[in-house]
Amino acid sequence: MACQQHKDIAFYYWETNYRITPFEQRYLDSLDVQKLYVRFFDVMIQNGNAVPVGTLQVQEKNIQHQIIPVVFITNETFQTLNKKEIEKLAENIRRKIALIYPTITDKEMKEIQFDCDWTVSTKHNYFYFLEKMKQRYSDGKISATIRLHQIKDKAQTGVPPINTGVLMYYATTNPLELKKRNSILDNAIAQNYIQNIDSYPLELAVALPIYSWAIVENPLGEKRLINDIRATELSDTNLYQKLEPNFYLVKQDHYIKGNYLYEDFTIKTESITTDALITAQKNISRKLKNKWKNILYFQIDSTNLTHYSVQDLKAI
């Protein structure tokens, strides 16, 4: 029997306020997690300028884990800036990371990760930015997230000039289309994107989704997302009428997770089962064999973890 290589487990932390609860800490300890990929801030265009938004507020210092700063940058940023402005952006990001990092950990910074859903039209500017960041962190590692379409269409979207990548193995369809498929992860669709992943010229880790959300639609067809909603939270038959699996009709006006819902709104819930995540892992392993080492779960949060046992996450 072939031996399966051990996969290290890590988590993304994507909240604005950094604090690990005792419940979350038990998972980190039980899974022997060594790394946390923590979103430090986002970068977006406002009034023609690239500005940081949603900066991390650190409530406690982490003395246990290696912290990897993650910066999310909108694709619009690289549609807007010229090369001189990109160089300035790289320096501004370096400085801002340097301010936040000592507030969350005393460990040496070994890696920085960038998250951008770049396209054919922005790849040159984004890759230029990554080169400038590599120059500023010559002793460390620069990693980046890779979307499924960027794996499939690498000849058009290009391969970023980084040390390692993280394949975001989710977001297989647009949630606002409100189809019956699960937009977070549909394994049949995802499998089509990775047919030639073994030829991708970067070492990859794989990020799998453990989050949930609901897509809410009003009678005019307007849709929005509400995070952290699962079908189990819509069991009150006074408030919801089940139309079919994962689809519900709102029967009376009320609040859910701070969002006001009106009568006759429809709700579709989406979450990923352990079995679906195991299938995803098997599909990836068949293509990449033992060339991938790490699994990252998106994201660590008590509301997500309550739906997956430690043994579930180990099994995946």
Secondary structure, DSSP 8 states (H G I E B T S, - for coil): -------EEEEEE--SEE---HHHHHHHHHTT--EEEEEEEEEEEETTEEEEES--EESS--SSSEEEEEEEE-HHHHHH--HHHHHHHHHHHHHHHHHHHHHH--S---EEEEE----TTTHHHHHHHHHHHHHHTTTSEEEEEE-HHHHHTHHHH---SSSEEEEE----S-GGG--SS-SS--HHHHHHHTTTGGG-SSEEEEEEE---EEEEE-TTS-EEEEES--GGGG--TTTEEEEETTEEEE-S-EEETTEEE-TT-EEEEE---HHHHHHHHHHHHHHHTTS--EEEEE---HHHHTTS-HHHHHH-
